[in-house]
Amino acid sequence: MNYNNEKDFMNFKLPMETSSGAEIILNGEKFNYFAGTSYFGLHNDPAVINSATEALSKYGLTSSSSRGSFGTTKLIVELEQEAADYFETESAAFLPSGFLTSPIALQVLNQQNLFDIVFVDELAHYSNQLAVKIIGKPVIQFAHLNSSDLESKIQQYGEVNKKPLVVTDGIFPIHGKIAPINNYSTIVEKYGGIIWIDDAHGVGVLGNNGRGIIEHFNLTNEKIFFGGTFSKAFGGFGGFIPGANKFVEQIRNDNFFNGATPAPSAAIAANLTGMRILREQPEKRFRLWNNAKKLKTGLRKLGIEVDDSNVPVAAWSLKTKSEMQRITDELIKKNYLIQFINYVGAGDNGVLRIVVFETHTEEQIDGLLDQLGKIL
Ligand SMILES: Cc1ncc(COP(=O)(O)O)c(C=O)c1O
């Protein structure tokens, strides 16, 4: 491509002109897009878009009042039931954003007096960091993904009879690493604690039925609580917390839940359709996992160290920012967009991050790897 200032792409000064997908348009030009979180390309799926449009005509943009008032539409009731069915839980609560799931859940778990001290992964997402800050209990960080450090911190700081709460992301957004929840579960059981997982990137993606990290590890533990977002795998918008009736009822009684107008009707309908598509078409997940394997195998052949999990995210860093900038600039010239990103978990210099979707073709993935091979 012929563009004068590639840095503008890097800095996102150029807004997207299409929805997120395997191909997007920026500045009037088509790109192979390997960034963001539209893991199944549902953000531009015709069924998702049609249902959103219909809902908009029927319900207007929002219900104009909070859930504590007349804010609950039939569509929301349907969505909450669909989410409960999808995760095979008794119930589920729909929330105005994915970011809010952690602050709300921790507030409710705190009110129930289920923990006395918090242990949080040092690279947990901003929403988890905010959540642990505002509940007013002691907070200790443990080393990223490190079960032994978690246990020794619990031994060091958790006095007898102090119930620990372990807080973590399910999949960490930048490197796509999976938290060892199986190990955490064994540990908290020993100390009478509980776990909160922000599984924003895991739901839809991990597990044979797309139920996320808990299904990935085959855990059925009442001491593990989790929430997710519709804005990534499901192609929609807003957060959700599935769980037992009692817990979800308490979420519904919380001020965060009652004091906010729900997300727009178009988003709610999109969430419903996206979730149904992923439930009814498990082959989509298997294709996504194949694409993840293909991308990561290709990256390893280029000498880039990435794990071989099914997570469709890979990231690595180079010695200097300017080297990473050069890689994204060279790729932009060939109409491939990956991201040089600064975000929680990316360190001071940032990292190069590639995301592969289920809707990427083999040619697109091969093309990206081929271009990367020429410029690394
Ligand atoms: C780990 C994690 N949790 C929560 C969120 C927030 O979700 P949402 O953007 O749907 O509010 C994000 C990113 O968007 C995330 O990466």
The ligand as an SDF file (V2000), in Angstrom:
LIG
                    3D

 16 16  0  0  0  0  0  0  0  0999 V2000
   -9.6580   -9.6370   30.5030 C   0  0  0  0  0  0  0  0  0  0  0  0
  -10.6960   -8.6040   30.1880 C   0  0  0  0  0  0  0  0  0  0  0  0
  -11.6920   -8.3900   31.0570 N   0  0  0  0  0  0  0  0  0  0  0  0
  -12.6460   -7.4850   30.8330 C   0  0  0  0  0  0  0  0  0  0  0  0
  -12.6460   -6.7170   29.6900 C   0  0  0  0  0  0  0  0  0  0  0  0
  -13.7370   -5.7310   29.4960 C   0  0  0  0  0  0  0  0  0  0  0  0
  -14.7710   -6.2410   28.7020 O   0  0  0  0  0  0  0  0  0  0  0  0
  -15.7160   -5.2550   27.8850 P   0  0  0  0  0  0  0  0  0  0  0  0
  -14.8400   -4.5100   26.9330 O   0  0  0  0  0  0  0  0  0  0  0  0
  -16.6710   -6.1410   27.2000 O   0  0  0  0  0  0  0  0  0  0  0  0
  -16.3370   -4.3280   28.8620 O   0  0  0  0  0  0  0  0  0  0  0  0
  -11.6120   -6.8880   28.7520 C   0  0  0  0  0  0  0  0  0  0  0  0
  -11.4690   -6.1340   27.4990 C   0  0  0  0  0  0  0  0  0  0  0  0
  -12.2100   -5.5620   26.8720 O   0  0  0  0  0  0  0  0  0  0  0  0
  -10.6260   -7.8590   29.0040 C   0  0  0  0  0  0  0  0  0  0  0  0
   -9.6130   -8.0630   28.1320 O   0  0  0  0  0  0  0  0  0  0  0  0
  1  2  1  0
  2  3  1  0
  2 15  2  0
  3  4  2  0
  4  5  1  0
  5  6  1  0
  5 12  2  0
  6  7  1  0
  7  8  1  0
  8  9  2  0
  8 10  1  0
  8 11  1  0
 12 13  1  0
 12 15  1  0
 13 14  2  0
 15 16  1  0
M  END
$$$$
